[in-house]
Every structure is written in C-alpha cells, then in structure tokens.
C-alpha cells in the first residue's frame, strides 16, 4: 500500500513521521515521507493508499475548495487527518471552538476517512459540526517522543548539545505576528484572514499584533538580564520556525552567552536543557512530558490573546525578579504535571498527559491498512526525479524574477530546508535501535524519502 506522510516543517514533524514509517516498514508498503507540495506532485502516478497528515488543505477553512482532497480521492486514497495545533488556542474558552473551525473544514471528509483529535474538547466540537464521520481521540503522537520510552532515540544528539553548551537554559521565541519570517505585510494581508473593511477583524488583528510585540520585547529584555545575572550559563534562544531569525541575531549581537540557534528538531535541545522559558509555546507541553522545568514568562497578560494550554504548565512569572527566584531555587521546586491547578481541563484538551498517543494512533493506521485491500501502484524513480528537477527549476525561476516570491521561498525554506543524507541515515539508525529492526529506505532527493 502507498502511505503518504507529508511534512511542512522538518524540525517539528520529521521524527514522528520517520518513526511511524519505521514501525510500518517491512510489511510490503511503499511509504513516502516528503515535502507536502512535492508529495502531491506524485499523486498522478499513485493508485490507492493512505494520506496521513493535515496538508490536504492549503487555504483558509472559509475559502478552501478541497482541490487536493478530491485529487487524492480520485486516486483511491483515504485520509487520516491530524492537525498540528488541535489543543493550542488563544483567547477565552468560549472562543476555542471558533479557532478550531478556522483551522479546517470537516465538510470535505467522507465515511472512509478518519479524524484524529488531540482531546475530548476537540472531539466534542468536531462531532457537533459533522455527521457520520470517524473521529477518535488520540492526542498527537509526536509529543509522546518526549516521554522516557523514546528518550534513547535522541540520546546521541542530547549528548552533543550538552558537550557544546554545557549548562544552558533554553529560551523560546514564539512571536510570528510581531516578527513574521515573510514580513509584517504578510500578517496584515488576506493570506492570514485579515480583512481591513471588517472593523472588528482589523482591530482584533492590531490588538494581537500589539500584544505579541510587547511580549516579544519583554522576553528579549529578560534574556539580556539573565545573561548578565548568570554569566556562567549559556542561554540558547530558539526562534519559532515562522519567525525572522535575523531579528534576534541583531538584538543579541555580541553577547557571548546568548546563542540564537534554530538547528534541527527541538527535542534534544529540550531534553538537554536545565530549564525552558517560554510564553504560549508548545515547547512547554513537550518539556513537561520530558520532565524538564518550565517557566512561563508573561510580562503582560490579556486573556483575549493568551494561549491557554501551554501557559498552565510549569511555574509562572511576570517580573524579572520572579524568574530569578525560580532559577535560584530550581533544584527544590516541584515542576511535575500533577502539581498544576487545572489538570482536569488540561486532560480534556490533550490526551497525551494521561495515555499512550502513539499506540492509539498506530492502531487506527493499522486498522485502516487492513480495511484497504485494493492493489496499489507507485511512481517510478524516473518520474520522481523528473518532478524534482521541475520543482527545482520553477523555484529558481520564481526567485529570480520576483523579490516577493524570493522572500516567500526563503521563508518556506527555513521551515523545510531539505533532507540531508547524513542526518536521515543517523535517524533511521537510531529508530532501528529503538524498534529492534533494520529499516530499508531510499533518499530520492532532498524532498523525498521512500521506506519499504
């Protein structure tokens, strides 16, 4: 069977998709991990299979036409849909359902598809706005990689990071509105659902932009102060994939113990850190599952723009002095999940804190595989190579003739910078050790890995 595993952001998605493919390998399937647009270019030569991911939609939910979905359906594919932000909502609880509805439109799916959701809240919202669909609470398996069961997969990288930076604190940037990688004009454009003639929409966007900017400047100030107060420690500042990395390199320029780095997946950087400082970022969820101390630093608070779930985890601080106190007493404070005040609501939003997400998800995938008995057809190596060369030529031409296109291409290249032979080989080697099996794979090009 053909199994397509699309990737938009390598650093966020590669390990989950690679381990999933490794588990399913050796069973007669043709499994493709690839940049999501490139995977779709292969569909004309594919017949029957499963598409596992979220990238079937490439427009806002209110204007999505389902082009990719219907293209896959015509070729005999069923969808296992899982969104990358199924429990991370900003605003008041009353607003969360509307946030979900803007993420994706369930009207396209049919009874052969399966919707995997992060928790009971998302399940209730999706059941209420659909009819006859298969919806299951699984959590998101990529977060389970932070649990002790999977730590050995990252062990070598954690050791290298710690050798390089010794005792370090990881500070997370998460300010895509204030510091977007494409530019502020993108934030205030139709592409992000900004409607200048809709006063409520416009003022809400300006409000969130203002709030995000204030928070960003505050965490920059905090990082500078921490670097002075703790000169013996390194502070690794990791921007969000959607941000402009150069902005942070400029504001921290010349400070020896602040390193602006966005290298590889975040997992080993979290697992090797003494603590993680964030504001509204999923790294708080990941760090809590990994049992790494979390500090939620929020100099300004506005419930309308607060991102609820990650900000319930770890210790909260709103001043420099409160952060100092937490760091000075980090060895004796209780950062465990069981110590948080809103555990019941957190469980309702996110299954991973109470169960094995990977196991639930794999059971759904394997059940779907067993249902589909149709013969599949896969693309030839020559077809794959031709498509890669065409996509490479189109990208080069677009960059050459338009500065705007070049800017967008560079932004997306930061998120998907291509598969590297040495990195891919190392990951499959580690996956093989954890799973106790040899994994047969082929790196066709920087956009596509095939696993048998």
Buried (B, 14 or more C-beta within 10 A) or exposed (E): BBBBBBBBBBBBBBBBBBBBBBBBBEEEBBBBBBBBBBBBBBBEBBBBBBBBBBBBBEEBBEEBEBEBBEBBBEBBBBBBBBBBBBBBBBBEEEEBBEBBBEBBBBEBBEEEBBBBBBBBBBBBBBBEBBEEBBBBBBBBBBBBBBBEEBBEBBBBBBEEBBEEBEEBBBBBBBBBBBBBBBBBEBBBEEEBBBEEEEEEEBEBBEEBBBBBBBBBBBBBEBBBBBBEEBEEBBBBBBBBBBBBBEBBBEBBEEBEBBBBBBEBBBBBBBBBBBBBBBBBBBBBBBBBBBBBBBBBBBBBEBEEBBBBBBBBBBBBBBEBEBBBBBBEEBEEBEBEBEEBEEBEBBBBBBBBBEBBBBEBBBEBBEEBBEEBEEEBEBBEEEBBBEBBEEBEEEBEEBBEEEEEBBBBBEBBEBBBEEBBEEBBEEBBEBBBEBBEEEBEBEBBBBBBBBBB
